[in-house]
């Protein structure tokens, strides 16, 4: 058996793992990264990036079809056709460019990448095939996997998000099981690509992790798109049709060509002998402290493996911090807020505390919203639905949360997170000149409205 020695060993080459490795390389720490599949992990290969690519294809096709029927813009085109194989090739091209870029960055920073499946022996020893690696510091960054439903095993017409992102054809009918962000992002995309889409959700509304006021515009848009919603329905099984139970206990049979199971994700703790470390757990995730340290000295866990929020940007920030800790810097992971973005149509952003969370935390807050219907830029983008909402303390006007729903609001998440990290007050945002005409003006106007003097409402 071949033996290798290194200061830092990272298991998993997703956003968490590869960022840890790049930063460690920059800091001169001898680093080995082990990845069993493709660099970039779920996010780059079968998650965030390919889903946004498919969503873009769907939106372009949808708009073109809209122009072929009736367009207020004076554009008329013949009815479009879709070559989904070409669309998938384009998406794969983006994925390929990004994963190749990650590989180049790792090489540039002198990180040794080993392609293979890691097996943990102890806190300082990992085997990959017939190679044994000894390390001083071990970073676990194995990510998460889709939660499967035993009654709907993946295969044939039953697919997960992975298969949904690499279609060979668009099904005539698709039932999405799960009304969370993954199910809705893909369900909306498939509807725009021409499929008849139904969504089955056990809770009483879509996107149950978000508040009702925020999700209402998405609910309205789904209706307008013709997506059928089966709320408070539970799945019973599949035998050519999908059996679901309605709130009254009656069984319905939903005819469909494909069933997309999107009921969430869970930490990827299986198949690499994690048990050998006997780490403290936090439910199904590895328990970590404010420095991402596990219950074993010099063993760290970052990203989805360490539980919620399962977001690539959280994993990246944790990874960067861990590399700096190993280099001897003093760091702690204590962000004021981590933005959660949902790429539905319209998009949805939550940063910091919602009104309900502020109330639950015992804070007396001012809550103010500014509608995009009163924003010139939104009108010119043919998009008047949605709003920006601010939550600020009543006593000192410190902003504790921002939420938005509308076209393109994912890009406002930067302004939201920044204002919270910098401890901005309503007066700071209200007094900052925002460029006109932009969607960002709604951010300033929400702050002004909270102060009692919005200008355009």
Residue pairs with C-beta under 8 A, 6 or more apart in sequence:
1 127
1 130
1 131
1 132
2 130
2 131
2 132
3 131
3 132
3 133
3 134
4 32
4 131
4 132
4 133
4 134
5 133
5 134
5 135
6 30
6 31
6 32
6 112
6 133
6 134
6 135
6 136
7 29
7 30
7 31
7 135
7 136
7 137
7 326
8 20
8 21
8 24
8 29
8 30
8 31
8 32
8 135
8 136
8 137
8 138
8 139
8 323
8 326
9 31
9 32
9 34
9 126
9 133
9 135
9 137
9 138
9 139
10 17
10 20
10 21
10 24
10 31
10 32
10 33
10 34
10 138
10 139
10 141
11 17
11 34
11 118
11 120
11 126
11 138
11 139
11 140
11 141
11 142
11 272
12 34
12 35
12 41
12 140
12 141
12 142
12 143
12 303
12 305
13 21
13 33
13 34
13 35
13 38
13 39
13 40
13 41
13 102
13 113
13 141
14 40
14 41
14 42
14 43
14 44
14 141
14 143
14 303
14 312
14 315
15 40
15 41
15 43
15 44
15 303
15 312
15 313
15 315
15 316
15 319
16 41
16 141
16 143
16 302
16 303
16 304
16 312
16 315
16 316
16 318
16 319
17 33
17 35
17 41
17 139
17 141
17 302
17 303
17 319
18 33
18 39
18 40
18 41
18 102
18 105
18 106
18 319
19 315
19 316
19 319
19 320
19 323
20 139
20 141
20 302
20 319
20 320
20 322
20 323
21 31
21 33
21 106
21 109
21 111
21 323
22 105
22 106
22 109
22 111
23 319
23 320
23 323
23 324
24 31
24 109
24 111
24 323
24 326
24 327
25 31
25 106
25 108
25 109
25 110
25 111
26 109
26 323
27 323
27 324
27 326
27 327
28 327
29 323
29 326
29 327
31 110
31 111
31 112
32 111
32 112
32 113
32 114
32 133
32 135
33 106
33 111
33 112
33 113
33 114
34 113
34 114
34 116
34 118
34 126
34 128
34 133
35 41
35 113
35 114
35 115
36 115
36 116
36 117
36 118
37 45
38 44
38 45
38 99
39 99
39 102
39 103
39 106
39 113
40 49
40 95
40 98
40 99
40 102
41 47
41 143
42 143
42 144
43 49
43 312
44 95
44 98
44 99
44 102
45 95
45 99
46 161
46 162
46 165
47 161
47 312
48 312
49 94
49 95
49 98
50 91
50 94
50 95
50 165
50 166
51 161
51 165
51 182
51 185
51 186
51 189
51 343
52 343
53 90
53 91
53 94
53 95
54 87
54 91
54 165
54 186
54 189
55 185
55 188
55 189
55 343
57 87
57 90
57 91
57 189
57 193
58 188
58 189
58 190
58 191
58 192
58 193
59 192
59 345
61 80
61 82
61 192
61 193
61 194
62 192
62 193
64 77
64 80
65 79
65 80
67 73
67 75
67 76
67 77
68 76
68 77
68 78
68 79
68 80
72 382
73 382
82 170
82 193
82 194
84 167
84 168
84 169
84 170
84 193
85 168
88 166
88 167
88 168
91 165
103 113
106 113
107 113
114 128
114 131
114 133
116 128
116 129
116 131
117 128
117 129
117 271
117 272
118 126
118 127
118 128
118 272
119 126
119 127
119 128
119 272
119 273
120 126
120 272
120 273
120 274
120 276
120 277
121 127
121 132
121 273
121 276
122 276
122 277
123 138
123 277
123 296
123 297
123 298
123 299
124 134
124 135
124 136
124 138
124 298
125 132
125 133
125 134
125 135
126 132
126 133
126 135
126 138
127 133
136 298
137 298
137 299
137 300
137 326
138 298
138 299
138 300
139 300
139 301
139 302
139 319
139 322
140 274
140 286
140 294
140 299
140 300
140 301
140 302
140 305
141 301
141 302
141 303
141 305
141 315
141 319
142 267
142 268
142 269
142 272
142 305
143 267
143 268
143 303
143 304
143 305
143 315
144 265
144 266
144 267
144 268
144 304
144 305
144 310
145 265
145 266
145 268
146 160
146 161
146 162
146 261
146 262
146 264
146 265
147 263
147 264
147 265
147 266
148 154
148 160
148 261
149 177
149 235
149 261
149 263
151 235
151 236
151 237
151 238
152 158
152 177
152 235
152 237
152 238
152 259
152 261
154 160
154 163
154 261
157 238
157 256
157 257
157 258
157 259
158 238
158 258
158 259
158 261
159 258
159 259
159 260
159 261
160 260
160 261
160 262
161 182
161 186
161 260
161 262
164 186
164 190
164 260
165 186
170 190
170 193
170 194
170 195
171 190
171 195
171 256
171 257
171 258
172 195
172 196
172 257
173 195
173 196
173 197
173 198
173 255
173 256
173 257
173 258
174 187
174 190
174 195
174 196
174 197
174 198
174 256
174 257
174 258
174 259
174 260
175 197
175 198
175 199
175 200
175 242
175 254
175 256
175 258
175 259
175 260
176 183
176 184
176 186
176 187
176 197
176 198
176 199
176 200
176 259
176 260
176 262
177 183
177 200
177 235
177 242
177 259
177 260
177 261
177 262
177 263
178 199
178 200
178 201
178 261
178 262
178 263
178 264
179 199
179 200
179 201
179 203
179 205
179 206
179 207
179 208
179 229
179 231
180 207
180 208
180 209
180 262
180 263
180 264
181 207
181 209
181 342
181 343
181 344
182 262
182 264
182 265
183 199
183 201
183 260
183 262
183 263
184 199
184 206
184 207
184 218
184 222
184 342
184 344
185 342
185 343
185 344
186 260
186 262
187 197
187 199
187 227
187 260
188 197
188 221
188 222
188 225
188 227
188 344
188 345
190 197
190 260
191 197
191 225
191 226
191 227
192 225
192 345
196 226
196 228
197 227
197 228
198 227
198 228
198 229
198 230
198 254
198 256
199 206
199 222
199 227
199 228
199 229
199 230
200 230
200 233
200 235
200 242
200 244
200 254
201 208
201 229
201 230
201 231
201 232
201 233
202 232
202 233
202 234
203 231
203 232
204 231
204 232
205 212
205 215
205 219
205 231
206 215
206 218
206 219
206 222
206 229
206 231
207 214
207 215
207 218
207 342
207 344
207 348
210 342
210 348
210 350
210 354
211 354
211 355
211 356
211 403
213 389
214 348
214 350
214 354
214 389
214 403
214 405
215 348
215 405
217 346
217 385
217 386
217 405
217 406
218 342
218 344
218 345
218 346
218 348
218 405
219 229
220 385
221 344
221 345
221 346
221 385
222 229
223 229
225 345
230 244
230 246
230 252
230 254
232 246
232 247
233 244
233 245
233 246
233 247
233 252
234 244
234 245
235 242
235 243
235 244
236 243
236 244
236 245
236 251
237 243
238 259
241 253
241 254
241 255
241 256
242 253
242 254
242 256
242 259
243 251
243 252
243 253
243 254
244 251
244 252
244 254
245 251
245 252
246 252
265 304
265 310
266 284
267 284
267 285
267 286
267 304
267 305
267 306
267 307
268 304
268 305
269 284
269 286
269 305
274 286
277 294
277 296
277 299
279 286
279 287
279 294
279 295
279 296
279 299
279 301
280 286
280 287
280 294
280 295
281 287
282 288
282 306
282 307
283 307
284 307
285 305
285 306
285 307
285 308
286 294
286 301
286 305
286 306
286 307
287 294
287 295
287 306
288 294
288 300
288 301
288 302
288 306
290 332
290 333
290 334
291 300
291 321
291 322
291 325
291 331
291 332
291 333
292 300
292 301
292 302
292 306
292 318
292 321
292 322
292 325
292 333
293 299
293 300
294 300
294 301
300 322
302 315
302 318
302 319
302 322
303 310
303 312
303 314
303 315
303 318
303 319
304 310
304 315
306 318
309 338
309 340
311 338
311 340
313 338
313 339
314 338
317 333
317 335
317 338
318 333
321 331
321 332
321 333
324 331
325 331
335 421
336 352
336 420
336 421
336 423
337 351
337 352
337 401
337 416
337 417
337 420
337 421
338 351
338 417
339 349
339 350
339 351
339 413
339 416
339 417
340 349
340 350
340 351
341 347
341 348
341 349
341 410
341 413
342 348
342 349
343 410
345 407
346 383
346 385
346 386
346 405
346 406
346 407
346 409
347 405
347 406
347 407
347 408
347 409
347 410
348 403
348 404
348 405
348 409
349 402
349 403
349 404
349 405
349 409
349 410
349 412
349 413
349 416
350 401
350 403
351 401
351 402
351 403
351 413
351 416
351 417
351 420
352 391
352 399
352 400
352 401
352 402
352 416
352 420
353 361
353 363
353 391
353 400
353 401
354 391
354 401
354 403
355 365
355 367
355 389
355 391
355 401
357 401
358 365
358 367
358 391
358 400
358 401
359 365
363 393
363 400
364 393
364 394
364 395
365 391
365 392
365 393
365 394
365 400
366 390
366 391
366 392
366 393
366 394
366 397
366 426
366 450
367 389
367 390
367 391
367 450
368 389
368 390
368 446
368 447
368 449
368 450
368 454
369 387
369 388
369 389
369 390
369 446
369 449
370 387
370 388
370 442
370 445
370 446
370 449
370 454
370 456
370 457
371 386
371 387
371 442
371 457
372 378
372 383
372 384
372 385
372 386
372 387
372 388
372 406
372 407
372 439
372 442
373 384
373 385
374 445
374 456
374 457
375 437
375 439
375 441
375 442
375 445
375 456
376 436
376 437
376 441
377 437
377 438
377 439
377 441
378 384
378 386
378 406
378 407
378 439
378 442
380 437
381 407
381 408
381 439
383 406
383 407
383 408
385 405
385 406
385 407
386 404
386 405
386 406
386 407
386 409
387 404
387 405
387 406
387 442
387 446
388 402
388 403
388 404
388 406
388 409
388 412
388 442
388 443
388 445
388 446
389 402
389 403
389 404
389 446
390 399
390 401
390 402
390 426
390 429
390 443
390 446
390 447
390 450
391 399
391 400
391 401
391 402
391 403
392 398
392 399
392 400
392 425
392 426
392 447
392 450
393 400
396 425
397 425
397 426
397 427
397 450
397 451
398 423
398 424
398 425
399 419
399 420
399 424
399 425
399 426
399 429
399 447
400 420
401 420
402 412
402 416
402 419
402 420
402 443
404 412
404 416
404 442
406 439
406 442
407 439
408 439
409 439
411 439
412 439
412 440
412 443
415 440
415 443
416 443
419 428
419 429
426 447
426 450
426 451
427 447
427 451
429 443
429 444
429 447
430 444
430 447
430 448
430 451
432 444
434 440
434 441
434 443
434 444
435 441
445 454
445 455
445 456
445 457
446 454
448 454
448 455
449 457
